[in-house]
Amino acid sequence: MTAGESSRIRVGMVDDHPSPVWGIERILGDQPDLELVGSAATVAALLEQQIPMDLVLLDLRLGDGTTPGENVTRLTGAGIGTIVYTSGEHPALLRSAARAGTLGVVLKSATEREIVEAIRAAADGREVLTTEWAAAIDGDPELAAVDLSPQLQRVLTLYASGETSAGVGAALGVTAETVNEYLKRIRHKYAAAGRPTRTKLDLFKRAVEDGWLPAPGADPSSRSGDPGGDLR
């Protein structure tokens, strides 16, 4: 394998209709760093191909009766990240994928540039969050509330927005070690509520879900209040 080939993002696709696959194949064919390496009508069939993949574009509604949550979990277990590729018409299915840990959502109506940028962002571990994703999780009745003190809210919003522990500490006048202890406390609270936060992206999602950060594309002034007060 050449150096150029090793730097390519290897994309798989699960969709039981051929036309979306053809469209993605054409879009990625114009990108030197992206390659569609395999596709199938089900997750099981894709994994049976035993092709190394970095990321899978996953349709929500498949004919084999599997749920989005099951499919995301299975791909994650195989070490493959997922982006939901959808028309955005099924919020309940989006919530299932979000709870299972999908890296993000991109609409089938998105522009070629938006699709390419979404794939690159997810492959780089960055969030791929849309207003459709935010609306779906906002209406999720299964999201157990998590009570964070004002100080923990500050830590979560700063860290989830992209700051390092040191950067959060400098902003709040505490050490990076203290920030890390706060983050442990935040993760514990979310885990106790059945909403684990294994990664920084998970923390970002929880901050959006609970209103500490604005939904993607929303007016930042729509945040549910400015945390104040002392750590509890």
Residue pairs with C-beta under 8 A, 6 or more apart in sequence:
4 32
7 33
8 32
8 33
8 34
8 35
9 33
9 34
9 35
9 54
9 55
9 119
9 120
9 123
10 35
10 37
10 51
10 52
10 53
10 54
10 55
11 24
11 28
11 34
11 35
11 36
11 37
11 53
11 54
11 55
11 56
11 57
11 119
12 36
12 37
12 38
12 39
12 40
12 46
12 51
12 53
12 55
12 56
12 57
12 80
13 20
13 21
13 24
13 36
13 38
13 39
13 40
13 46
13 56
13 57
13 58
13 85
14 39
14 40
14 41
14 42
14 43
14 46
14 56
14 57
14 58
14 59
14 62
14 71
15 21
15 39
15 41
15 57
15 59
15 62
15 85
16 41
16 42
16 59
16 62
16 63
16 64
17 59
20 59
20 85
20 108
21 36
21 39
24 36
24 57
24 85
24 115
25 36
25 39
27 112
27 115
27 116
28 34
28 35
28 36
28 116
28 119
29 36
31 116
33 120
34 116
34 119
34 120
37 51
37 52
37 53
38 46
38 49
38 51
38 53
39 46
40 46
40 48
40 49
41 62
41 63
41 64
42 62
42 63
42 64
42 66
43 56
43 58
43 62
43 66
43 71
43 74
43 75
44 64
44 74
46 56
47 74
47 75
47 78
53 80
54 80
54 81
54 123
55 80
55 81
55 82
55 83
55 103
55 119
55 122
55 123
56 75
56 80
56 81
56 82
56 83
57 82
57 83
57 85
57 106
57 119
58 68
58 71
58 72
58 75
58 82
58 83
58 84
58 85
58 97
58 102
59 85
59 86
60 68
60 84
60 86
60 90
60 93
60 94
60 97
61 90
61 93
62 71
67 93
67 96
68 84
68 93
68 94
68 96
68 97
68 100
68 102
69 96
69 97
69 99
69 100
70 100
71 82
71 97
72 82
72 97
72 100
72 101
72 102
73 100
73 101
75 81
75 82
76 82
76 100
76 101
81 103
81 122
81 123
82 97
82 102
82 103
83 102
83 103
83 104
83 105
83 106
83 118
83 119
83 122
83 128
84 94
84 97
84 102
84 104
84 105
84 106
85 106
85 108
86 93
86 94
86 105
86 106
86 107
86 108
86 132
87 107
87 108
87 109
88 94
88 105
88 107
88 109
88 130
88 132
91 135
91 136
91 139
92 136
94 105
94 132
94 133
94 136
94 137
95 136
95 137
95 139
95 140
95 142
97 105
98 133
98 136
98 137
98 140
98 205
99 140
99 142
101 198
101 202
103 122
103 127
103 128
103 201
104 118
104 121
104 122
104 127
104 128
104 129
104 130
104 133
105 128
105 129
105 130
105 132
105 133
106 114
106 115
106 118
106 119
106 128
106 130
107 130
107 132
110 118
118 128
121 127
121 128
122 128
125 199
125 201
126 201
127 201
127 204
127 205
129 204
129 205
129 208
129 215
129 216
130 216
130 217
131 215
131 216
131 217
131 218
133 216
134 208
134 215
134 216
134 217
134 218
135 215
137 143
137 205
137 208
137 209
138 209
138 215
140 209
143 195
143 209
143 210
144 193
144 194
144 195
145 193
145 210
146 189
146 190
146 193
146 195
146 206
146 210
147 189
148 156
148 186
148 189
148 210
148 212
149 229
149 230
149 231
149 232
150 227
150 228
150 229
150 230
150 231
150 232
151 172
151 182
151 227
151 229
151 230
151 231
151 232
152 182
152 185
152 186
152 189
152 231
153 212
153 227
154 172
154 227
155 168
155 172
155 179
155 182
155 183
155 186
156 186
156 203
156 206
156 207
156 212
157 207
157 212
157 213
157 227
158 167
158 168
158 171
158 172
159 165
159 168
159 179
159 183
159 200
159 203
160 200
160 203
160 204
160 206
160 207
160 212
160 213
161 204
161 213
163 171
164 176
165 176
165 179
165 180
165 183
166 176
166 179
168 176
168 179
169 175
169 176
169 178
169 179
172 179
182 231
183 203
186 197
186 203
187 196
187 197
187 203
190 196
190 197
190 206
191 197
195 206
195 209
196 202
197 203
197 206
204 213
207 213
208 214
208 215
208 216
210 224
211 223
211 224
211 225
212 223
212 224
212 227
213 223
214 220
214 221
214 222
214 223
215 222
